[in-house]
Amino acid sequence: MARYARVKGSIALITLTNPPVNALSAAVRRGIVESVSRALKDEQVKAVVFCGENEKFCGGADIKEFSGSMSGPPLVPMIHSIEAGEKPMVAAIEGVALGGGLELALGCHYRVANTKARLGLPEVTLGLLPAAGGTQRLPRLIGIPAALELITTGRHVSAQEALQLGIVDQVAQGSAVQAAMELALSVIGVCVCMLCVYVVCVCIYCVCVTGQPLNPRRLSLRAPVWAPDVDGVCDAALAQVKQRSRGAMAPVACVQAVRAAAMLPYSKGMERERQLMDTLFRSGQARAMQYAFFAQRNAGKWSLPNGSQWNNTRARDVQRAGVIGLGTMGRGIAVSLVKAGISVVAIEMDAKQLESGKKAVTAMLQRDAQRRGVSPPLHLLTFTLSFHQLRDVDLVIEAVFEDMNLKKRVFSDLCKVLRANALICTNTSGLNVDELAAVTDRQPLVVGMHFFAPAHVMKLLEVVYGSRSSPEAVATAMALGKRMEKVCVAVGNCSGFVGNRMLKLYLDQSVYMLEEGATPEQVDQALEEFGFAMGIFKVSDLSGLDVGWRVRKASGLIGPDVDPVKPSRWRLGRRYCPLPDMLCQQGRFGQKTGRGWYLYDSPGSKEAKSDPEIQTFLEDYRRKYGIIPRRITSQEVIERCAFALANEGFRILEDRIAASPEDIDVIYLFGYGWPRHRGGPMFYAGQVGLSVVLEKLEHYHRVHPDVPSLEPSRLLRRLVAEGSPPIQQWKSHIKNLRSHL
Ligand SMILES: CCCCCCC/C=C/C(=O)SCCNC(=O)CCNC(=O)[C@H](O)C(C)(C)COP(=O)(O)OP(=O)(O)OC[C@H]1O[C@@H](n2cnc3c(N)ncnc32)[C@H](O)[C@@H]1OP(=O)(O)O
């Protein structure tokens, strides 16, 4: 849909009307084509201004349409006819001009943006490239290096940066539509300075240039942007995206398309753009990334088993928050809260820790402010040793050491000082939220907020509702997380919640494969080739092997009855791998001690190097237990890790700990480095084929009957029995499964 109006006598104003972001659906494209044709025919109309309803220019092509059969006028000829139009076309950009939205604007002869507008070509984040001429017009406008950077990253730029780059002609402080109309009038030879009454070429009063020819403004008419160093620039960009994108096809295709803009005339470049897009458009990677886009948005639409949900529950306003504990987690949480404009009372138990926490938080905020060219909001912070300073906070986030007794003590102390209606949130990575809530005088006001380290950087937040948590408390934690710019997922209470409950099985498979013959390097390489940012053993070294060791000790898996020389490989009725414990006994805690699964130059350094001692250690271990090592292929690594994750994901769905497979995938995408172009473990299982996953799990379970978690879940069996429906339908099958219990 597009609205047509004639304004100021000679301007056709075409408004894209498809809230909330005026995406270019078939109806919008039809509306634009009809409106442009009307404007070109209407003799009274001398110029055309495009804008978007509700001060949002356009969020791009309608992503929902990509999964169906595309109908309606195609974008490329539509934009071409705008550019070829014999009347000046001006884009008035407010809010956003993204993807096809910016490509539409690039087809216009002039672009005006409001100061708050954001512009970009984010198609690469959807597994695509800007295939409505974006890869050919943008380089012709701003040059190859800048276009490569924007197109391969999908980064949004501010109006100010767009002006500097030459993407827009003007930045308007007020209404971009108003400014665009003035520009249009001046271009058609109607000077708007009010002093000059004639149609002129250069007004002597305001020196505006009127009656401009349109050809120089038509980007498609410009020659290829060749320069002597262009090959080198494109080669360097290609090398960079290959290294960064971990197997994703779209960034590579983006470089290839932009290279064409340097070498080929526009029409040939457009052919190349179309060919590359055809391949991407049909790819599983594009489907995975578009699924991830909608899954992320769906996670915000949380629901609880009792029917309360995002649109029927009000969140409380949080102005002032307390953070208990200024270790790594507490520091990151305090920084994120302050950046969201929330006053923070930060508490530590002793003066020395308080001082070092204060220094660290202040430095992080100063660095961030310096990068953004603003002053750090340090006035929002109070550092104190006294719980009494918490008396007027709306909410507290406890981030002390992961120890149930310590947390319980803190919770009961908090109840003595907090206002009766203040929320208590615990930053725990897996402890029982109900058990903690039980020591308080306000069980409905207790929720878990599981942040990921470093908390000021990592996007994921699991909001954990206990059996007595009130919907209002969940809504408040979800809204607070959103304000802190986190991707929030509401999850139920169980050991490890969603992310760490699944992680445990993934870790188990990884160490079992070491026992059976693999090396940490082999496993990590297979995972990194699959697309993970880091292999599991490098991640373990980064997080610290001692963390899991403590958890295993607390859960009774490690105790005085374990043989120190030849620890048992069978505990609590199932296979157990003592390798991580044995490393910890040697003081190998990972990066922090300079040695873990890998070797580091010094404690704290990050570059992982193979350690011959680990190879010898693994060989000795296998000998000691009589294990004959075998060759483990990358395929086996991926199958055992990814299918173990998905299998537990199905159980989590059966248990109603996660509301949907999409929520599980969002957790893995934003918290555990799962490659976006593979959608998430649940999506991946669907893409591989549920019957294949079932068959593989049955096989691995047959080979390893002492690993019960490899036994295929009931939900997976049910879905396969019902013909492997698409992931969006799994939820209804969970209901069926429960009704048969
Ligand atoms: C062979 C075919 C060739 C086709 C031509 C190819 C060339 C063009 C390709 C493209 O244009 S692909 C799309 C490129 N655009 C984007 O990637 C932008 C995506 N959107 C966003 O980044 C954000 O939504 C936003 C625009 C910055 C707004 O953010 P905000 O936080 O304000 O709102 P959201 O919660 O993200 O979104 C609200 C609502 O709108 C839906 N939505 C957003 N963008 C699109 C879109 N482009 N298509 C369809 N729907 C979109 C989003 O899903 C939300 O929906 P609900 O959850 O409320 O239902």
The ligand as an ORCA input file, in Angstrom:
! r2SCAN-3c Opt
* xyz 0 1
  C      14.373    -12.611     -5.350
  C      13.816    -11.622     -4.410
  C      14.599    -10.363     -4.437
  C      14.217     -9.506     -3.316
  C      15.021     -8.261     -3.261
  C      16.171     -8.353     -2.367
  C      16.683     -7.028     -1.934
  C      16.137     -6.597     -0.639
  C      16.228     -7.343      0.434
  C      15.773     -6.806      1.736
  O      15.380     -5.695      1.887
  S      15.813     -7.905      3.008
  C      15.248     -6.943      4.381
  C      16.291     -6.007      4.832
  N      15.855     -5.324      6.023
  C      16.192     -5.719      7.247
  O      16.939     -6.636      7.428
  C      15.595     -4.948      8.369
  C      14.952     -5.897      9.330
  N      14.317     -5.191     10.418
  C      14.999     -4.649     11.449
  O      16.188     -4.644     11.507
  C      14.175     -4.053     12.540
  O      12.923     -4.659     12.513
  C      14.005     -2.519     12.427
  C      13.464     -2.123     11.073
  C      15.350     -1.844     12.688
  C      12.995     -2.076     13.512
  O      13.439     -2.531     14.764
  P      12.438     -2.488     16.029
  O      13.227     -2.992     17.179
  O      11.815     -1.172     16.108
  O      11.261     -3.491     15.693
  P      11.284     -5.052     15.491
  O      10.728     -5.702     16.712
  O      12.577     -5.534     15.009
  O      10.260     -5.227     14.281
  C       8.880     -4.876     14.423
  C       8.056     -5.839     13.597
  O       8.347     -5.641     12.228
  C       8.725     -6.879     11.619
  N       9.723     -6.565     10.583
  C      10.767     -5.766     10.665
  N      11.384     -5.679      9.497
  C      10.710     -6.451      8.639
  C      10.863     -6.766      7.264
  N      11.845     -6.236      6.521
  N       9.977     -7.613      6.708
  C       8.969     -8.130      7.427
  N       8.749     -7.860      8.744
  C       9.625     -7.023      9.322
  C       9.327     -7.690     12.761
  O       9.296     -9.040     12.471
  C       8.402     -7.302     13.891
  O       7.222     -8.045     13.699
  P       6.361     -8.513     14.924
  O       7.307     -9.317     15.781
  O       5.902     -7.277     15.616
  O       5.289     -9.343     14.337
*
